[in-house]
Structure formats: C-alpha cells, structure tokens
Amino acid sequence: MKAADVWAMTPDQLNDELAKLKKEQFNLRFQRATGQLEKTARVKQVRRDIARIKTIAAEKSAGNNA
C-alpha cells in the first residue's frame, strides 16, 4: 500500500483498513506457528502497512486540531 493511497482515505476508511490488516496479521502469525505460511514477506509488509496507516491517521488528526 502506497502512502498516497492512505492519504486519500477518510478516517472511517483508515479504521476499516487498519482492522482488516490487524486481522490478517493475526492469521499470518497462526500460519507461521503451524508451519503453513507460504509468503513470509507478507508478514513484514502487513506490519509496515499498519504502521503507515497509524502514522498518517495521527498526522491527519493533528492537522485537524491545529
């Protein structure tokens, strides 16, 4: 996910996407624990997408309060 895509999202869309990614991260952790994980790089990608969404959401909320 690109930062420009995240900036274009509304706060509700950001929350929905964050929930979806956290659920995916949970499932990936279980797959790794059971030895079923095929795309190991996806774990890192999801983690970074979560961080990106949280960062941009915080910047947007700080910008609205200024």
N, CA, C and O atoms as a GROMACS GRO file, in nm:
protein
  264
    1MET      N    1   0.084  -0.117   0.000
    1MET     CA    2   0.000   0.000   0.000
    1MET      C    3   0.089   0.124   0.000
    1MET      O    4   0.183   0.135   0.078
    2LYS      N    5   0.057   0.216  -0.088
    2LYS     CA    6   0.134   0.339  -0.100
    2LYS      C    7   0.083   0.444  -0.002
    2LYS      O    8  -0.035   0.444   0.034
    3ALA      N    9   0.171   0.533   0.040
    3ALA     CA   10   0.132   0.639   0.132
    3ALA      C   11   0.028   0.730   0.069
    3ALA      O   12  -0.062   0.779   0.138
    4ALA      N   13   0.039   0.754  -0.061
    4ALA     CA   14  -0.058   0.840  -0.129
    4ALA      C   15  -0.199   0.779  -0.123
    4ALA      O   16  -0.298   0.852  -0.111
    5ASP      N   17  -0.207   0.647  -0.131
    5ASP     CA   18  -0.336   0.580  -0.120
    5ASP      C   19  -0.395   0.599   0.019
    5ASP      O   20  -0.516   0.619   0.034
    6VAL      N   21  -0.310   0.593   0.120
    6VAL     CA   22  -0.357   0.608   0.257
    6VAL      C   23  -0.402   0.751   0.283
    6VAL      O   24  -0.503   0.774   0.350
    7TRP      N   25  -0.329   0.848   0.229
    7TRP     CA   26  -0.367   0.988   0.248
    7TRP      C   27  -0.503   1.018   0.185
    7TRP      O   28  -0.575   1.107   0.232
    8ALA      N   29  -0.539   0.946   0.081
    8ALA     CA   30  -0.665   0.970   0.013
    8ALA      C   31  -0.785   0.913   0.089
    8ALA      O   32  -0.900   0.944   0.056
    9MET      N   33  -0.760   0.830   0.188
    9MET     CA   34  -0.868   0.765   0.262
    9MET      C   35  -0.927   0.858   0.368
    9MET      O   36  -0.860   0.946   0.421
   10THR      N   37  -1.056   0.835   0.398
   10THR     CA   38  -1.122   0.906   0.506
   10THR      C   39  -1.087   0.838   0.638
   10THR      O   40  -1.038   0.725   0.637
   11PRO      N   41  -1.111   0.904   0.750
   11PRO     CA   42  -1.082   0.840   0.880
   11PRO      C   43  -1.155   0.707   0.900
   11PRO      O   44  -1.099   0.614   0.958
   12ASP      N   45  -1.278   0.697   0.852
   12ASP     CA   46  -1.352   0.570   0.864
   12ASP      C   47  -1.287   0.461   0.780
   12ASP      O   48  -1.276   0.346   0.824
   13GLN      N   49  -1.243   0.498   0.660
   13GLN     CA   50  -1.176   0.400   0.574
   13GLN      C   51  -1.044   0.356   0.637
   13GLN      O   52  -1.007   0.239   0.627
   14LEU      N   53  -0.973   0.449   0.701
   14LEU     CA   54  -0.848   0.415   0.767
   14LEU      C   55  -0.872   0.314   0.879
   14LEU      O   56  -0.797   0.218   0.893
   15ASN      N   57  -0.977   0.338   0.958
   15ASN     CA   58  -1.008   0.245   1.067
   15ASN      C   59  -1.046   0.107   1.014
   15ASN      O   60  -1.005   0.006   1.071
   16ASP      N   61  -1.122   0.103   0.906
   16ASP     CA   62  -1.162  -0.025   0.846
   16ASP      C   63  -1.040  -0.100   0.793
   16ASP      O   64  -1.026  -0.220   0.815
   17GLU      N   65  -0.952  -0.028   0.724
   17GLU     CA   66  -0.832  -0.090   0.668
   17GLU      C   67  -0.739  -0.138   0.778
   17GLU      O   68  -0.677  -0.244   0.767
   18LEU      N   69  -0.730  -0.060   0.886
   18LEU     CA   70  -0.646  -0.100   0.999
   18LEU      C   71  -0.699  -0.228   1.063
   18LEU      O   72  -0.621  -0.318   1.096
   19ALA      N   73  -0.829  -0.237   1.081
   19ALA     CA   74  -0.889  -0.358   1.138
   19ALA      C   75  -0.865  -0.479   1.048
   19ALA      O   76  -0.836  -0.588   1.096
   20LYS      N   77  -0.877  -0.458   0.917
   20LYS     CA   78  -0.855  -0.567   0.822
   20LYS      C   79  -0.710  -0.617   0.828
   20LYS      O   80  -0.685  -0.737   0.826
   21LEU      N   81  -0.617  -0.522   0.835
   21LEU     CA   82  -0.475  -0.560   0.839
   21LEU      C   83  -0.438  -0.628   0.970
   21LEU      O   84  -0.358  -0.721   0.971
   22LYS      N   85  -0.496  -0.583   1.080
   22LYS     CA   86  -0.468  -0.648   1.208
   22LYS      C   87  -0.521  -0.791   1.210
   22LYS      O   88  -0.457  -0.881   1.265
   23LYS      N   89  -0.636  -0.812   1.148
   23LYS     CA   90  -0.691  -0.948   1.139
   23LYS      C   91  -0.601  -1.035   1.052
   23LYS      O   92  -0.576  -1.152   1.084
   24GLU      N   93  -0.552  -0.978   0.942
   24GLU     CA   94  -0.462  -1.052   0.855
   24GLU      C   95  -0.331  -1.085   0.928
   24GLU      O   96  -0.278  -1.195   0.915
   25GLN      N   97  -0.281  -0.990   1.005
   25GLN     CA   98  -0.158  -1.012   1.081
   25GLN      C   99  -0.178  -1.126   1.181
   25GLN      O  100  -0.089  -1.210   1.198
   26PHE      N  101  -0.292  -1.129   1.246
   26PHE     CA  102  -0.324  -1.236   1.340
   26PHE      C  103  -0.323  -1.372   1.270
   26PHE      O  104  -0.266  -1.468   1.320
   27ASN      N  105  -0.388  -1.378   1.154
   27ASN     CA  106  -0.393  -1.503   1.078
   27ASN      C  107  -0.254  -1.546   1.029
   27ASN      O  108  -0.222  -1.664   1.029
   28LEU      N  109  -0.173  -1.450   0.989
   28LEU     CA  110  -0.038  -1.481   0.944
   28LEU      C  111   0.048  -1.538   1.057
   28LEU      O  112   0.129  -1.628   1.036
   29ARG      N  113   0.029  -1.484   1.177
   29ARG     CA  114   0.104  -1.535   1.292
   29ARG      C  115   0.068  -1.681   1.319
   29ARG      O  116   0.155  -1.763   1.349
   30PHE      N  117  -0.061  -1.713   1.307
   30PHE     CA  118  -0.103  -1.852   1.328
   30PHE      C  119  -0.049  -1.942   1.219
   30PHE      O  120  -0.007  -2.055   1.246
   31GLN      N  121  -0.050  -1.894   1.096
   31GLN     CA  122   0.003  -1.975   0.986
   31GLN      C  123   0.151  -2.001   1.007
   31GLN      O  124   0.199  -2.112   0.980
   32ARG      N  125   0.224  -1.900   1.054
   32ARG     CA  126   0.368  -1.919   1.077
   32ARG      C  127   0.391  -2.020   1.190
   32ARG      O  128   0.482  -2.102   1.182
   33ALA      N  129   0.309  -2.013   1.294
   33ALA     CA  130   0.326  -2.103   1.408
   33ALA      C  131   0.296  -2.248   1.370
   33ALA      O  132   0.357  -2.340   1.424
   34THR      N  133   0.203  -2.268   1.277
   34THR     CA  134   0.167  -2.404   1.238
   34THR      C  135   0.246  -2.452   1.118
   34THR      O  136   0.228  -2.566   1.073
   35GLY      N  137   0.332  -2.368   1.064
   35GLY     CA  138   0.415  -2.408   0.951
   35GLY      C  139   0.344  -2.403   0.818
   35GLY      O  140   0.389  -2.466   0.722
   36GLN      N  141   0.234  -2.331   0.808
   36GLN     CA  142   0.156  -2.324   0.685
   36GLN      C  143   0.181  -2.197   0.605
   36GLN      O  144   0.126  -2.179   0.496
   37LEU      N  145   0.264  -2.109   0.657
   37LEU     CA  146   0.287  -1.979   0.593
   37LEU      C  147   0.375  -1.996   0.470
   37LEU      O  148   0.486  -2.048   0.478
   38GLU      N  149   0.323  -1.954   0.355
   38GLU     CA  150   0.399  -1.964   0.230
   38GLU      C  151   0.467  -1.834   0.193
   38GLU      O  152   0.584  -1.833   0.153
   39LYS      N  153   0.396  -1.722   0.206
   39LYS     CA  154   0.453  -1.592   0.170
   39LYS      C  155   0.504  -1.523   0.298
   39LYS      O  156   0.432  -1.446   0.361
   40THR      N  157   0.628  -1.553   0.333
   40THR     CA  158   0.683  -1.499   0.457
   40THR      C  159   0.702  -1.348   0.451
   40THR      O  160   0.698  -1.282   0.555
   41ALA      N  161   0.722  -1.293   0.334
   41ALA     CA  162   0.742  -1.149   0.320
   41ALA      C  163   0.615  -1.071   0.352
   41ALA      O  164   0.620  -0.952   0.383
   42ARG      N  165   0.502  -1.137   0.344
   42ARG     CA  166   0.374  -1.070   0.370
   42ARG      C  167   0.365  -1.022   0.515
   42ARG      O  168   0.299  -0.922   0.543
   43VAL      N  169   0.430  -1.093   0.607
   43VAL     CA  170   0.428  -1.054   0.748
   43VAL      C  171   0.488  -0.914   0.764
   43VAL      O  172   0.430  -0.828   0.830
   44LYS      N  173   0.603  -0.894   0.704
   44LYS     CA  174   0.671  -0.764   0.712
   44LYS      C  175   0.589  -0.655   0.641
   44LYS      O  176   0.580  -0.542   0.690
   45GLN      N  177   0.531  -0.690   0.528
   45GLN     CA  178   0.453  -0.593   0.452
   45GLN      C  179   0.329  -0.548   0.530
   45GLN      O  180   0.297  -0.429   0.531
   46VAL      N  181   0.261  -0.640   0.594
   46VAL     CA  182   0.143  -0.606   0.672
   46VAL      C  183   0.181  -0.520   0.791
   46VAL      O  184   0.113  -0.422   0.822
   47ARG      N  185   0.292  -0.555   0.857
   47ARG     CA  186   0.336  -0.478   0.972
   47ARG      C  187   0.366  -0.333   0.933
   47ARG      O  188   0.331  -0.240   1.005
   48ARG      N  189   0.430  -0.315   0.819
   48ARG     CA  190   0.462  -0.180   0.774
   48ARG      C  191   0.338  -0.103   0.730
   48ARG      O  192   0.328   0.017   0.751
   49ASP      N  193   0.242  -0.173   0.668
   49ASP     CA  194   0.117  -0.107   0.629
   49ASP      C  195   0.040  -0.059   0.752
   49ASP      O  196  -0.018   0.049   0.750
   50ILE      N  197   0.040  -0.140   0.858
   50ILE     CA  198  -0.026  -0.099   0.982
   50ILE      C  199   0.040   0.026   1.038
   50ILE      O  200  -0.028   0.121   1.078
   51ALA      N  201   0.172   0.028   1.041
   51ALA     CA  202   0.245   0.145   1.091
   51ALA      C  203   0.218   0.267   1.005
   51ALA      O  204   0.201   0.378   1.057
   52ARG      N  205   0.214   0.248   0.874
   52ARG     CA  206   0.188   0.358   0.782
   52ARG      C  207   0.050   0.418   0.807
   52ARG      O  208   0.034   0.540   0.811
   53ILE      N  209  -0.049   0.333   0.823
   53ILE     CA  210  -0.186   0.381   0.846
   53ILE      C  211  -0.194   0.455   0.979
   53ILE      O  212  -0.256   0.561   0.987
   54LYS      N  213  -0.133   0.400   1.084
   54LYS     CA  214  -0.137   0.466   1.214
   54LYS      C  215  -0.068   0.601   1.210
   54LYS      O  216  -0.117   0.698   1.269
   55THR      N  217   0.044   0.609   1.142
   55THR     CA  218   0.119   0.734   1.133
   55THR      C  219   0.039   0.841   1.059
   55THR      O  220   0.029   0.955   1.106
   56ILE      N  221  -0.017   0.806   0.947
   56ILE     CA  222  -0.091   0.904   0.866
   56ILE      C  223  -0.220   0.944   0.937
   56ILE      O  224  -0.261   1.060   0.930
   57ALA      N  225  -0.285   0.849   1.005
   57ALA     CA  226  -0.406   0.883   1.082
   57ALA      C  227  -0.373   0.984   1.192
   57ALA      O  228  -0.449   1.077   1.216
   58ALA      N  229  -0.259   0.964   1.260
   58ALA     CA  230  -0.217   1.057   1.364
   58ALA      C  231  -0.186   1.195   1.307
   58ALA      O  232  -0.219   1.297   1.367
   59GLU      N  233  -0.122   1.197   1.191
   59GLU     CA  234  -0.089   1.326   1.127
   59GLU      C  235  -0.216   1.398   1.084
   59GLU      O  236  -0.226   1.520   1.098
   60LYS      N  237  -0.312   1.322   1.033
   60LYS     CA  238  -0.438   1.384   0.991
   60LYS      C  239  -0.512   1.442   1.111
   60LYS      O  240  -0.564   1.554   1.104
   61SER      N  241  -0.518   1.369   1.221
   61SER     CA  242  -0.590   1.418   1.338
   61SER      C  243  -0.518   1.538   1.400
   61SER      O  244  -0.583   1.629   1.451
   62ALA      N  245  -0.387   1.538   1.396
   62ALA     CA  246  -0.311   1.652   1.448
   62ALA      C  247  -0.331   1.774   1.358
   62ALA      O  248  -0.335   1.887   1.407
   63GLY      N  249  -0.343   1.752   1.230
   63GLY     CA  250  -0.365   1.862   1.136
   63GLY      C  251  -0.503   1.924   1.151
   63GLY      O  252  -0.520   2.044   1.129
   64ASN      N  253  -0.601   1.843   1.188
   64ASN     CA  254  -0.736   1.896   1.207
   64ASN      C  255  -0.749   1.979   1.332
   64ASN      O  256  -0.834   2.068   1.338
   65ASN      N  257  -0.666   1.952   1.433
   65ASN     CA  258  -0.674   2.025   1.559
   65ASN      C  259  -0.593   2.153   1.557
   65ASN      O  260  -0.606   2.235   1.648
   66ALA      N  261  -0.512   2.172   1.458
   66ALA     CA  262  -0.424   2.290   1.454
   66ALA      C  263  -0.498   2.414   1.413
   66ALA      O  264  -0.439   2.522   1.404
   0.00000   0.00000   0.00000
